[in-house]
């Protein structure tokens, strides 16, 4: 899995952050994560464990903490067509490796919901169900669902 991720995101691997770890003021078990975010000049740390990244630590570093659900909802708001296309392609490309089963779009969204993105998954399930009933007009605006 890491090989595939590193191949797909060649600039995502952060190294040289180890010396910063001792300077981080967040939970000791996640200081390496924040040190990597600082070294990698990240704007956001995406985690379900927001308690380990308190605002009083993150704000001075200009790094935001988002849950996966909120992050994916914001990505949808920024590029709804692209996000829906990526989810559809992820489902379509599963099962290509022998021994790995094909994951339907509904199953993929169920898995996203179960692992921390329930609002995102519910919203996409609703959109996809509505699209099956009635095709969207190209002039219809894409609904936002993340509150500012």
N, C-alpha and C positions, 0 to 999 in steps of 0.2 A: 504494500500500500504506500509506504513512504517513497519508494522508488518512483511510482506513478505520480505521486504528488510533486516530488521534486522535478520530475521531467516536465510536468504541465505548468508548474510555477517556478521557473528557474531563478527568479529573484526573491523568492519567499523564504529561503533558508537563511536564518540569522545566525551568524557566528561572532565570536569576540565579545559576547555580552557577559561572560562569566564574572569578570572583575566588577561589574556593576551590581551584581546580585546582593552583595553585602550592604549597599547603599539604599536599597529599596525598603520602604517602610510599610508595605502591605503584609499580609499573612506570610509567615516564614515558609510555608509549603508551596507558595506560588510566587516567591520573589524572582525566581529564574524566568518566569513568564513575563513579569513586568520588566525585568532587565532586558529581555529579548525585544520587547515592544519598544523600549527606549532606544536601544541600539539600532533597531530596524526602522526607527522613526515612524512607528505606527500611530494612526489617529484613534484606533479603536482596539480594545481587547474584547473578544466575543467569548462569553462564558455563561454557564448557568450558575456559577458560583460567585455572584456579584459581591457577596459579603467579604470575600478575600481581596477585593479591589475597591476600598471605600473612596468616596468622592474627595475627602480631605487629602488623600494620597494622590489620586489621579488628576484632580484639577490643576495643581501646580505643574504637572508634567504635560498638560494639554492633551491628555489621553482620556477618551470616553470608554465606559464599560457598558456593553450591551449584551442582553441575552441573545441566544441564537434566534429566538422567535422575533424579537424586535429588529434584529439585524436583517433577517430575511424579509420582513415586512417593509423595511425601509428600502431594500434593494428592489422589491416589487414596485414601490412607489416611484423610484427613480427610472426604472426600465421595465414596465410590466410585460411587454411583448417578449423581450429577451428572457426574462425570468421564466415565463411560462414555456417558452421554447426550450430552455435548458432543462427544466423539469421533464418535459416530454421526451427530450433526447436521452436523459439519464435513464428513464424507464425503458426506452426503446433499445438502448445499448446493453442492458443487463442480459445475462444469460448467454453472452457471446463466448465466454470461457467454459469449456467442458466441465460439467459437474456443478456449475453455478446456475441456479434457476432464473428464469425470466421473472422480473418483478413488474407487475402491472402498475399503471399510473396510480390507481386507487391504493394499492399496497404501498407504493413508494410514499404517498402522502400520509398514509397511516403510520408508516415508520418515522417520517419526519415529525408527526404529531407526538408519537410516543417518546422520541428522544429530545424533546424540548422546543418544538416549534408548532404548537397546536393552533394558534391563531392563523399563522401563515398557511398551514395545511388546510384548515377549515375554509379559509377564504378561497384558496385555489380550487378546492373540491366544489365549492359553490359556483365559482366562475365556470369551471369545466362542465358541470351539470347543466348550467344555464345555456352554455354554448351548444350542448347537444339538443336542447329543446328548441332554441331559436338562435340562429347565427347573429352575431353582433354586427350592427351597422358600422361601417368604417367611420362614420361621423360621430358615433357615440363616444363620449369621453370615457377613459378608463377610471373606474372608481378608486379613490384613495381610501385606505382603511387604517392607516397609522395616524393617530392623533399627534399633532405637533407638540 
